[in-house]
Amino acid sequence: MNIMIRGKNIEVTDALRDYVEKRVGKLTKFFDNIQEAQVTLLVERDNHVVEVTIPVNGLFLRGEEASPDMYASVDLVVEKLEKQIEKYKTRLSKRLRNLAVKDIVSPRLEEDEDEELPKLMKVKRFAVKPMPVDEAIMQMNLIGHSFFVFANAETEEVNVIYRRKDGNYGLIEPES
């Protein structure tokens, strides 16, 4: 597995790099086909934050943890990812067996030239995967975001699932 380690406001020493590679490398016991992992080490005030993103056959495992010690943060994020994998193990194994990848490229966003409006600072591109709503909720929880864009397998339209303030979920569907 190729582990790409990036540091923000911290120098990634050889000892820290070895520790991250060793701990994150243990996640390969769950999946044989993990090819890469992206790890970001970040220092904000007194917090040492570790973010890990691992693409697995079109799904993304994502974890983020913070503590006063970088090594402890690495341990916490690996434990978090292991718990996520255990929690969704059955669903993930079914999903990975039946995965059919269909690439739908999101349209390019254009920047508004008006100086008074907020500017577009970042563009993300990703394949929108066809899946049922309950699987989209699982995927959103795996990556730790409050929303998730996906192609609804039932309607074949792009939908957005989001976490509501009351802890439940909402679904945004386009109106034809």
N, C-alpha and C positions, 0 to 999 in steps of 0.2 A: 504494500500500500504506500502510495506517495502522500506524505503529510507535508503540506505547505504551511509553514509557521511564519506569522507576521507580527511584528511588535510595534505598538504605538506608545510613545512616551516611555519606552523601555528598551534596553538593549537585550537581545535574545542571546544569552550566553550558551556555550556548548553544553554545559550541565543542564540548563533549563530545556534546551532543544532535545537532549537525550531523554529527559524525564517525560516531556510531552509525547515524544514518539513512542516511548515504552507504554505509557498509560493509554493513549488513544489507540495505539496498535492492538491493544487487547480487545477492542470492539470487533476485530476481524473474526473472533470465535463465533459471532452471531451470524455473519454473512461471509460467504466465500468470495463474493465478487465485488467487495469494496475496493475501488481502484485509487481513490484519493480522499483526503480530508483537508479541510481548510480550518486552520486554527489561528485566531487573533488574540494576542496578549495585549492588554491595555491597562494602563495605570491612570486612574482618575482620583485625584486627591489622595486619600488613604486607602482606596479600594483597588484591588488587583482583579481585573475582570478577564475571564477567559470565555471566548465564543468559539464553538465548534460546529461546523456544518459538514455533513457527509451525504453526498448523493448516492442512493442505492437504487438502481434500476428505475429511475424516473421519480422516485420518492426522495424526500430530504429529511434527514435526522438533524435536528438542531438543538443545541443547548447553550445556555449562558449562565455563568455563576460568578459571583464576586465575593471576596473576602479580604482581610488585611494581608494575607500571604499568597503569593502567586502559586506555590506548589499546592497549597490547600485548595485554591480555586480550580486547579487542574483536576485534583481528586474529586471535588464536588461535581464538576461538569461531567466527568466520566461516569460517576455514579448516577447522575440524572439521566444520561443517555441510556445506561443499562436498564434503569427502571422503565423508561419509555419503551424500550425494545421489548422488555418482558410484558409490559401492560398490553402492548399491541401485537405481540408475537403471533397469535393466531390470525388476526386480520392481515398482518403484514405478509405472512407466509402464503395465505390465499391470494392476496393481491399480487405478490411477486410471481406466483405460478401462472396467474391468468393475465399478466400485464401485456397489453397491446399498446405500443407507443404510437401516438398519432400527433405529428407536429403541426401545431397551429401557431403561427407567428403573430404576435401582437402587433398592431399597427404602430408605426413610428410616430412619436409625439413631436410636435413642432413647437419651437420656442417662440413666444410672443415677443415682438420687438418693442412693445410699449415699456418704457422705463419705470412707470409708476406701479406696475403690477409685479407681484412676486415672480421670480424667475425659476424656471425648471432647473434644478440642480443635479438631478440624477435620473437616468433612464435604466430600467431593468428589463431585460428580455428573457422570456422563458417559454417553454412549450406548455400549452394548456392541455392537460390530460383529460380524456373522457373518463368520468367516474360518477358513481351514485353520490347523493348528498351526504349520507353517513360516512362514506369514505373520505369525502372532502373535509368533513369535520375532524376526522382522525388525522388527516394530513396536516391541517391547520394546527392542531394541538402538538403534533410532532415537531413542527418547525418553530412553535412558540409565538406565532403571530396572532393578531386579533382579527385578521381577515384572510381569506384565501380565494383566489380566482381559479375557476376550473370550468371544463366543458361538462355540462350535465349529461350523463349517459342516457337519461330518459327523454329529454327534450332536444338534445344535440345542440344546445345553445350555451353561450358563455354565461356563467352565473358567478355570483360572489356570495360566499358564506361569511358571516361575521359574528363575533362574540358580543352579546348585548351586556349592558351594565348590570342587569339582574342575574347574569351568569348563564342565561339561555342563549340560543343561537338565532340568527336572522338570515334569511335568504333573499338576495336581490336577483330578480329575473328580468330580462328585457321584455318589453311589451311589443308585440308584433302589430 
